[in-house]
Amino acid sequence: MARIESRTVLDRLTLDEILDLIEATTKLEGHRPVGEHKYSHLKVGATGWLGVLARDEGGALVGYAHTRWGAPGQRPRVAVEVVVHPDARRDGEVATQLLDETRTAVARAGGGLMYLWVHRVERADQTLAYQLGFGIQRELAFMVRRLDDRPDGAELPAGIELRSYRGEQDDDAFLAVNNAAFEGHPENGRWTSEDFAQRKRLEWFEADDLLMAWRGDELAGFHWTKWHGHQSDKVPAHEPVGEVYVLAVAPSARRSGLGRGLLEVGVRHLWDRGCRQAILYVDCASTVAVRLYETAGFEHRYRDVCYERWVDAVTGDAAPELRRPAF
């Protein structure tokens, strides 16, 4: 059994321990065990979440659960991601302890809908989360496109001027288009200026990678690309990889061909930056977007799955533990 502790404030030393755990797991498994949204909070030391730590007998950090609370006034919801060092998996014991503690915290805070993200899933009904009683809420497809040759130039609709992000003067327009394009989306919707600022503070952000399509003074859409290179000596060496990070079109510009045009412009930009592979994540329920990427040459590789479970409110020590079924 691991020693479990919960914190709402993490000092720099503990944050570095968590980031080292994530990087070590990434190096061993070939992929980051937490998503971009949670990882960015850890990198910049953002507040408004609960961190649950699991330590072995010697005090070394072997597991971590990152819990992000929903916005005040919305339906109670909390998003959780768990990382456990591969050497400490022990048939899910540490992960179950972390989820027990997280679920108890949610119950004592008034209950609500608990979302749990699991990455690189082959069968959504054969994971520890599913065995613990979480239902399948949605799935994200991870797609890849080889860039062996420089992509052909794309045509943008008439009247569109493309330029890179110019700084704070573009922030209001960016947020308006982003939130309209992703209305109701649990991660991309309802962004605030601070959400955007957090991303811009990350080491990978480059203003030239955020391509914005303007029609006069009105922003019609944007393609925010992301360059993955040799970030540190803790990450396995690889050729630069480009990501379709966020592709958004204002409702007024839909069905104009702007989405496909921005996609190809962004992919060509990534090729010019040295990327010979483009990747993206897309919600499998967004059939129009999935079809767009398929016809643009992106291929499915695997899925990330969001599970959900309702947690009733309790007081005192009444919160029940999660129990893994004996299969």
NUDO-604784 format. One record per residue (C-alpha): x, y, z; residue in three letters. Coordinates in steps of 0.05 Angstrom, whole numbers, plus 5000, padded with zeros to 4 digits. Layout:
XYZALA
...
END
This chain:
500050005000MET
502550694982ALA
502251295029ARG
497051775003ILE
496752525016GLU
492453074987SER
494553794974ARG
491254414946THR
497954784945VAL
504254474918LEU
511154784929ASP
516254814873ARG
519954194899LEU
513653774897THR
511554044829LEU
518453844803ASP
517553144833GLU
510953074796ILE
513853324731LEU
519752844739ASP
514852274750LEU
511052464687ILE
517452514646GLU
520151844672ALA
513551504654THR
513651844586THR
520651594573LYS
518850874591LEU
512150844555GLU
513351314496GLY
507551784511HIS
505652284564ARG
500751984616PRO
496852634626VAL
493653094576GLY
495853784554GLU
490654144596HIS
493053844662LYS
500353854643TYR
500054604629SER
497154724699HIS
503054354730LEU
508254714688LYS
505855414706VAL
503755244778GLY
496455424767ALA
491555384825THR
484355154832GLY
485554404834TRP
487053834881LEU
493453424877GLY
493552724907VAL
500452414918LEU
502451694927ALA
509251534959ARG
512750874971ASP
515850655037GLU
522051045022GLY
518251685008GLY
519251684933ALA
513451944891LEU
510451364852VAL
503551624834GLY
499652264825TYR
492352454811ALA
490953154783HIS
483953394797THR
481254014761ARG
474654284789TRP
469154544743GLY
467255274737ALA
462855564793PRO
455555574777GLY
455954994727GLN
453554284738ARG
458353994790PRO
464053654753ARG
471253484764VAL
476453224714ALA
481752744738VAL
488052444707GLU
492451934742VAL
499751764730VAL
503151164764VAL
510350974751HIS
510450314712PRO
514749984766ASP
509250134818ALA
503049904780ARG
501849264822ARG
495349074786ASP
492349764795GLY
493249824871GLU
496450514871VAL
491650784818ALA
485650534858THR
488350864921GLN
489151524885LEU
482051484856LEU
479251294925ASP
482251924955GLU
479952354897THR
472852074899ARG
472552194974THR
474752914964ALA
469253024912VAL
464052704957ALA
465953145016ARG
466053764972ALA
458653654955GLY
458953104902GLY
458453164827GLY
460352854762LEU
467352574761MET
470952514694TYR
477152064688LEU
481752084628TRP
485651464607VAL
490651514550HIS
492551034495ARG
486750564502VAL
485549974456GLU
479149714487ARG
475150214528ALA
471449654565ASP
477849314588GLN
481149844631THR
481749924706LEU
477050524703ALA
471650104671TYR
472649554723GLN
471850074778LEU
464950254753GLY
466350864709PHE
462150914647GLY
464851114578ILE
463251844566GLN
467152014502ARG
473151814462GLU
478552224427LEU
481951944365ALA
489452044358PHE
490952124284MET
497552174245VAL
499552414175ARG
506352314144ARG
509352934111LEU
514252634062ASP
513553204013ASP
511853934022ARG
504253984021PRO
501054363964ASP
498755063978GLY
491455134001ALA
486355623975GLU
482956054027LEU
476156364015PRO
475957033980ALA
477257634025GLY
481157244077ILE
487857514100GLU
492357044138LEU
497257304191ARG
500557044254SER
498457234324TYR
500557944340ARG
499957944415GLY
494758194464GLU
491158604412GLN
488657944382ASP
486557624448ASP
479257834450ASP
478057614378ALA
481556954391PHE
477456794453LEU
470856994419ALA
472056524360VAL
474855964403ASN
469055964452ASN
463856014396ALA
467055454356ALA
467555004417PHE
461155194453GLU
459454654504GLY
466254314497HIS
468954124567PRO
476254294551GLU
476354794494ASN
469955174509GLY
469155754557ARG
476455954556TRP
478256574596THR
483957054584SER
487856694639GLU
486856014605ASP
489856314542PHE
495456654580ALA
497355994613GLN
498455674545ARG
502556264521LYS
507156194581ARG
509055484564LEU
515855374533GLU
513255104467TRP
508955714450PHE
511056114388GLU
506756684363ALA
508356504290ASP
505155814300ASP
498256124314LEU
495656274244LEU
489556734244MET
484756844186ALA
481857544183TRP
476357834139ARG
477458574149GLY
477358694224ASP
473458054238GLU
476957404257LEU
473856844216ALA
478056274244GLY
484956044264PHE
489655444262HIS
494055394324TRP
499754924307THR
504754644356LYS
511854424344TRP
514453824384HIS
522053804382GLY
527553594429HIS
524653904491GLN
529653614541SER
534453044553ASP
528952684592LYS
524752574530VAL
526752054478PRO
530052374417ALA
525552414356HIS
524852814293GLU
520653444301PRO
513153294301VAL
507753804285GLY
500953824317GLU
494254094295VAL
493354374365TYR
486854774356VAL
483154884291LEU
477155344298ALA
472355684250VAL
467356224271ALA
460056014262PRO
459156554210SER
464756264167ALA
462655534168ARG
461455154104ARG
465855644066SER
471855184059GLY
475855584110LEU
476854984156GLY
480154554103ARG
484155144078GLY
486755304148LEU
488354574159LEU
492754534097GLU
496055214110VAL
497854984180GLY
500554314157VAL
504854664106ARG
507355134160HIS
509354534202LEU
513054224143TRP
516854874134ASP
518854834207ARG
522054154195GLY
516353694215CYS
515553064174ARG
509552814214GLN
503253164235ALA
498852924293ILE
492153134323LEU
486752934372TYR
479452974353VAL
473052784388ASP
470352154356CYS
463252434362ALA
465153024317SER
463952634253THR
464753244208VAL
471653394237ALA
473752664236VAL
471752624162ARG
475553264147LEU
481952974176TYR
481052294143GLU
480252614075THR
486453034088ALA
490652414097GLY
490552314173PHE
490251594197GLU
487451334263HIS
492651044312ARG
489250984380TYR
484251314427ARG
484151684492ASP
477851544533VAL
474151984582CYS
470251584634TYR
465051864680GLU
461851694747ARG
456952074791TRP
459352174863VAL
454152304917ASP
455352824970ALA
457252565040VAL
459452845106THR
464852625154GLY
468051955141ASP
462251645103ALA
465251665033ALA
465650945007PRO
471850674974GLU
472250454902LEU
472849694898ARG
475949344839ARG
471748744818PRO
475048064823ALA
475147864750PHE
END
